[in-house]
Amino acid sequence: MANEMTPPNAISDLIGAFKPLAWRRLENEIRARIARVPSELNGYGYDHYGMHPEDVVRVALPGSLLYQRYFKVETHDIDRVPAGRVLLIANHAGQLPFDAMMLGMAMLLEAEPPRICRGMAEYWVSELPFVNVVATRMGSMVGTPRNCVSMLENDECVMVFPEGVRGMNKTWKERYRLQRFGTGFMRLALQTGTPIVPVGIVGSEEQQPGLANWRGLARLLGMPAFPITPTFPWLGPLGLMPLPVKYHLCFGEPMRFEGSEKDEDRLIDDRIAHVRDAVMEQLDRGLALRRGIFG
């Protein structure tokens, strides 16, 4: 009968009263920015792809602390991202996708107007308990061509890491060397007439330095890779915590390509080479800007 005696709003207000003032201010700021993101919600508060604004707030709160206090992210020319549909094409590294989280936080906290940056997750992410639900509630989807086309035709901001797990699980000696790019993003850009913004992410390469990749154990566990780092698996789950490196996110000028998504591979590869060079240019720019790995 407690529910009849104590209104839910009163309980919520009581809990909120114990939150630190700085936390409440940050929560209000995030809510205000999410409210400015154009989105069509159904009667249950979800959009077409399963994103729920309240879930975004819950994840964005700790994410913003990582963004502002832990990684101390600096963005450069984020205003180059055009309105409407856009593909953010970035390098990938760091064993765990903190780089994707930081890019998404940048678009929410610093882009004008704020954007929900949609991620195209690998198939295996959808099989991870808890993680699959969080990713969906944040607006990410399994990276099928159909899902991506639907988002772009709905004028969403979609981030893609064409290196995939090849980039994510690089070893230390391969840091800041771009791996082979997949071709899917270019065919999608051509099919939907979407501009591409190259993004160089500096910092993720050092957040969890890869010493080796235990491929045999990865296959046994059904994982794309099993990285060995200075802290993992030696420290157990604590070994997954990234180092407090300094992040720089460098945004290049939008790139627009003409042609058909059905063009032969040679023509597609030529266009991808231009995007790869542009991402590398932004990486070099970010490396030149930083004073050190941690500051």
C-alpha positions, 0 to 999 in steps of 0.5 A: 500500500506504500505506493498509494501513500507515497506518490512516485513523483515524491519519491523521485524528488526525494532521491533527486534532493540527495544528488550533488548540485553539480550532478543535477546541473549536468543532468539538466544540461544533458536533458536540455540538449537531448530535448533539442534533438529532432526525433519522432517518438511513439506513445511509449517514448521510443523512436523508430530504432529503439532509442529512448531519451531517458535511457540516453540521459542515464548513459550520457551522465557517466559518459559526459564525466568520462568525456570532460574529466577523464579523457578531457576530450578536445574537439576541432572543427566539429562545426564542419558536420553538416545538418541532415544525413551524414556519415562520420568515418573514423579510425578505430582502436583501444580494445573497447569502444570508448572512442565511439562513446566519445565521438557520440558524446561530442556530437551530443554535448558540443555539436550545434544543434545537438545530434544523437550519433547512431552507431552501426554495431558489429553482429556479435555486439547484439549477442552480449547481455546488457550491452545489446540493450544499452546500445539499442537504447542509445540509438545504435543498431546492428550494422546491416546495410538495410538498417543504415540506409533506413537511418540515413534516409531519416536524416540521421547522423551515423558513425562508422568505423571501416577498420572494424575489429581489425582496427579495434584490436591493433597491437601497440606497434601498429598504433596510428596505422590505419587498417584496411577499410571495408567498402560498405560505407561508400556504397551506402553513401552513394546509394543515399547521397550522403556526405562523409565527414572524416574524423581522426581520433587521437588517444584511443590507440593508447588507452589500452595498449595491445600486446598481443591477440590470443586468437585461439581463445577468441575462437573458442569463446566466439569472440572476434579477438581476445586482446592481451594488454598490460592490465588484461586479463591479469587484473580481471574486469578491472583490467578493462579500465582504459588509461586516462589518456588525452583525446583529440577529435579532429573533423575534416571537411565534408566529402561528397562522391558521385556515382552508383553503389553498383559500381565495380570494386575498382571504382569504389576502392578509389573513392575509399582511398580518398576517405582513408587519406582524409582520415589519416590527415586528421589523425596527423593533425591531432597528433601534432596538436597534443602535448603528450599522451596524458595531457 
